[in-house]
Amino acid sequence: MRDYSKENFYKKYLRFYDYINIIVGYRKGVIYDFKSKKAFEINKEISYLLAKLFNGQCTGKQIAEKIRGGLEKYRVLHLENKIDTFLSWLLQGNIIETQKNRFKKKRVRNNLFEKERLLGRGRTSNPRSILIETTSKCNFYCPHCYLNITGRNHYVHTLPLNILTRAFGELNRLEVKDIQFTGGEPFLREDLDKVIINAKKYRFKIYITSNGSIISKEMLRLIKDSDIKIQITLYGMNPKAYRLVSNDAKVFYRIIDTIYRILSLNSRNLSLAMPLMTPVISEIPKFIKFCKGNNIRYSFGRIFKFGRAAKNWNQISPSDKQIESLRIGIKEIISESKKVIFYKKSLKFPKTKDCIEIEQNTSFIDRACNSRAMAILADGTVTPCSFLRDKQFQVGNIFQNSIKKIWFSSKNLNFRKFNVDSVDICSKCEYKYICGGECPAAAYGECGDIYSPYPYCQIYPSIIRSYYDQRR
């Protein structure tokens, strides 16, 4: 049985385990335990001292004395009597290890990638998920659409069936698991059933995003038989709201009918989404009530400043005040930082009950977007993300090169290396491995630079607002 007494660890040399990392941030410090997937908020000054002291060259007593000196420097002497309790907690929580003699080598702090490999969760070479824009044709004219379309009669790109069939074979050899079909409106393709049948030969998990307005009964049966997950985006909960995106307001009734048909076939494969934009923001409480009443998974999406959305930005972008009033009104968390729970309680000092665990349901991440994903656009262009369509982000074209060659190209590898530490402001945040820096495409849409912080950050909004004010 381990001895956690003060006398025991005061005489021994201490250092952090390999799977522990401490980040000193703007207001707090966070201890990351990559083994148990837990994170703990602690006092910023103490976290700074710990990060400097636990190198395997100091005993528990020496560390405690240095912390006391640091408390005097930072003028937080009222925490002095809690040092022993805190060190005991670190030992009991398997955050620090002890040894009678000095550790032979001073350990170099590993970065996140090394820690992930240490735990067997390192990145592999091949892609995992692919977004395929089957066609750029659409029967709606949404003001927030990120496609760079100038009018209803724009030139339409559609990926030919033979090219898609060849791509499925290549993706299978690269061990891709998930494929998402999107558009435009994918159900405008007359041969979408053949596309799905060819894709299912390789046992991909298939996802389709749609506006739900033109899904036939035959396609609904195919969706059920093929176990396809489908997400339908709604733009309101009444016909009048649909005048925003279509000349035919009665399309709303067809969409609701389609939703009920899918529910009768396989409710677990359906999810609904609604964009957070000014014209429909008043419809969100009704949307939530509808989803909960029918036991449907739902989500909200921020609109980004691309394509048509950039032209209509002043009319469709909701203000922070609108988002906040909506959050209060429906008592739902509408935040890009859902993984972090914020406590009003002030952390006085990290003893056991003051080291508040941050709720964490997934592994820690160094980037919010998937580094093992890419998008194939309707004209064959391949990009790391469907939002990032400018020439500087285009890594190839499937009409000219194989997907394998494109994936392993130096340009694509450079984009895959992008992570939260690539963004200066985010790299200094104590919660960076929880949110992962969120969406770099949103930052690019806001100021033309993917190395800028996420513009809708809910953790430190004042810092982000100040950053973008200086850039304007």
Salt bridges, closest charged atoms under 4 A:
ASP18 OD1 - ARG107 NH1 2.74
GLU80 OE2 - ARG68 NE 3.51
ASP84 OD2 - LYS6 NZ 3.37
ASP84 OD1 - ARG68 NH2 3.88
GLU97 OE2 - ARG15 NE 3.17
GLU97 OE2 - ARG107 NH2 3.34
GLU116 OE2 - ARG121 NH2 3.22
GLU133 OE1 - ARG389 NH2 3.01
GLU170 OE2 - ARG166 NE 3.43
ASP191 OD1 - ARG189 NE 2.90
GLU218 OE2 - ARG221 NH2 3.92
ASP227 OD1 - ARG268 NH2 3.31
ASP248 OD2 - ARG254 NH1 3.27
ASP257 OD2 - ARG261 NE 2.93
GLU283 OE2 - LYS286 NZ 3.54
ASP320 OD2 - ARG465 NH2 3.89
GLU324 OE1 - ARG327 NH1 2.49
GLU332 OE2 - LYS292 NZ 2.97
GLU336 OE2 - ARG302 NE 3.39
ASP354 OD1 - LYS345 NZ 3.33
ASP366 OD2 - ARG123 NH2 2.79
ASP421 OD1 - LYS432 NZ 2.69
ASP424 OD2 - LYS428 NZ 3.42
GLU446 OE2 - ARG472 NH2 3.00
ASP449 OD2 - ARG471 NH1 3.77
ASP469 OD1 - ARG472 NH1 3.21
